[in-house]
Amino acid sequence: MIQDSPLTRKLSAFVSLSDAELAVLDRLHQRRRSFVVGRDLVHQGQSDQAAYILSEGWVCSYKIQPDGSRQIVDFQIPGDFLGLRSVLLHTSDHSIEPVVDIQAAEVLASDLLEAFAHTPRLAMAVLWAVSRDEAMVVEHLVCIGRRDANARMAHFLLELGVRLALVGMGSKAGYDCPLTQYHLADALGLSAVHVNRVLRQLREGGLVTFRDGHVTFDDYERLVALADFDPAYLDQTGPLLK
């Protein structure tokens, strides 16, 4: 049911959705597609592609550097839009790759424009979601530029936990996480060897354990203090519109 979809849960943090708005969201989910792990669904430089609403699985957004190295810009989880900015700007400035096999709803630009024209409150909710994503990118920049490796990792894992909690997939106890140490390295500007060392230090310090695809917060408050983590930028206190 669309009322229980990750996107509905996410947008409901900003606006109390009406039956008419839920019906529009349901129509946006009609064109469902599957994508396998490791095969890009959007390529850097691609034009005239659709956006997607991620329903199941995780993906990463990344850019390839001239030397062939990869910088992961962000990870998307169920309830997130994929390639929305690229649709509005006509050309994708990054690639999107599934981390695991995923299910996503394809959304054409015309579908979005029609939905926004008929349900302006829904358009405001999507704008809130996009603004929230931009705030996360700013935090990621601060993490890479100013935080040491342990604080960087702690902040990243805490942020994921808050994001997943919003769509019913995580809590302060922990969450399932399909990311490898190579994903973490490409996202945090570390080597895979350094990632392994940092995770071991955090585990041995009794703060957090990342093992067998699951993150367990062993001491949530101490981890928050280490990362200087303030979730205000994630803005999950809503709904602001009733």
N, C-alpha and C positions, 0 to 999 in steps of 0.2 A: 504494500500500500504506500502511496506517495507520502502520506502523513508520517510514515516511519522511515522515509528515505534519509540518508545522511545529509543531503543538501537541505531538505526541509528542516531537519534538526538544527543545522548551522544557521540558516536564515532566520529561524524562529528566535534566535538569540538577539536579533535586531528588531523584528517586526512580528506581531501576532497575525499570522496569515489567515485570510478569510477563505471561505469555500471557493470563491471565484479565483483567488490567487493560487490556491492549491490545484485547481483544475488546469490553470495555465502551466504550472510546474509539471503536472502530469503529462501534458502534451509535449513539453520539452524533453521528456524522458522516453518518448515513443520510438525513436530511431536508435535502438540498442545495438551495440557492436562489441565484439570480443577482440582482444589483442594479446599476443603471446609475449612472454618475457624477452627482453633484449632486442626487440624489433621496434625502431622508432615509429611512433604514430604521427609525429610532426618533425620536419627537418628544418634546421637553421637555414634561413633564406627562402623557405617555401612560401609561396603566395597563394591566395584564393583557397585556403583550406577552411574547414569547419572548426568550431570550438567543440569541446566535449565536457560533459559532466561525469566525473568519476564516481561510479557506483560501488565497485568492488576492486580491491587491490591497491597497490602503491605505484607511483611513477616518480621519476626525477626529471627536472628541467636542467639542462646543462648547455655549456658553450665549449666548443673545441678551440684551443689556442693554436697559433701558427706553428708551434713546435709539436703539435699533436697531443698535448696534454689536455685533460678535461677538467673543467671547473663546474661542479654541480652548484647551481644557483639556489635550488630549493627542492624539497620533496612534496608531492601532493598526495593527499589521503582521500578516502571516500568523502564526498560532499564538496570537493573542490572543483572549480572550473579549470579546464586545461586549454591553453591557447586563446583565451578570451581577448587579451590585448592584441594578439597577432591578427585576429579577425577584424578588429576595429581599425588597426593600422595597416592591414592588407598584406604585410610580410612578417614572417616569424623571425625574431632576432635570437632564437634559441631552439634547441631540439628537445623533444620530450620522449622519454624511453620508459617502458614498463619495467619496474623492478621485479614484479611477479606477473603472472597472467592476470589480466584485468577485464572488467566489464565497464563500458562507458556509453553514455548516450550522446550521439552526434547531434550538434545543434548548429544549424546554418545561421548566417548573419541575418537573413530575412526572418527566421523564426524569432531571434532575439529582438529585432526591431519591432515586430508585431506584438510580442509579449510585453515589451516595455511601453508601447503606445497604449495598450489596453489596461495595463496594471502598473501605474506609476509607483505605487508603494513597493511592488516587487522589484522594480528598477532601482529604487532607493536601497533596498536590501542587498541587491547584487553590488551596487556601488560601495556599500559598507563592507561587503566581503572583499572586494578588490582593494579597498583602502587598507583593510586589515592585512592583506597579503603584502602590500607595499611597506607597511610598518615592520613586518617580519623581515623583509629584505634589508631594511635599515639596520635592524638588530644584528642580522648576519654579518653585515659589513663591519659593525663595531666589534663583533666577536672575533673576526679574522684579524682586524687591525689592532685591537687593543687588549684582548684578553689572553692570558696564557693558556696553554693547551688543556690543562685540567679544568679551568673555568669555562673554556670554550666548549668542551665536551659536556660538562654538566649543564650549561645553559641550553645547549642543543637538545639534550635528552628531556630536560624539563619542559621546554617549549613544545616538543612533540607530545608529551603527556597531556598538556593543557589542550592542545588542538584535538587530540583523540578523544578526550573526555567530553568535548562539546558535541561529538557525534556518537557518543555512547560506546566508545571503543577503548577507553583508558580511564585511569583514576590515579590518585596519589599513591596507590599500591604499586602500579606498573601497567604494562601493556605489551601486547605482541608486536614484534618489530622484525620485518624481513630483511633489514639492511645488513650488508656485509661490512667488514672493516675497510674494504676498498671504497665502498660508497661513502663511509664516514670520512675517509682520508680526502676524497675528492671534494667533499662538501666543506670540510673544516680547514683545508689548506695544510694538512699534515701528511706524512708518509704512513703507509699501512703499518710499518713497524712501530712508529710513534703512537698511532692509535691503539695498538695492542698494549703498549706500555702504559698509556694513560688509563685505559679501561682496567688494567690490572691494579694500578695504584688506587683508583676510585673504589674498586671492589675490596682490596685489602684494607682500605681506610674505613670500611663499613658504610659507605655512602650509597652506592648503586652497583647492581650486578647486571651485566648484559651477557646472557648465555642462552644457547639453543633457541634463538629467535624470540627471546622474551627479556624485557627490561623490568627489573625489580628495584623499586626504591627502598633501600635498606634504612636510610635515615633522610627522609624528605627535607626536613627543615635545615639540617646541616648542609645538604646539597644546595638548597636555595641560597644559603649564606655564602657558600663557596663561589657560586656563579653570580652573586649579586643579582638574582633573578627577580624582576618585578613584572608580573604578567599584565600590568595595566595596558600595555600596547596591544594586547590581544582582545581587549574590549568585549568581555563576555558577561557583562552585568545586566544586559537588556532583559526583555525587549524595550527599546526606546519608543517604538511606535505601537500603540495598542490597536 
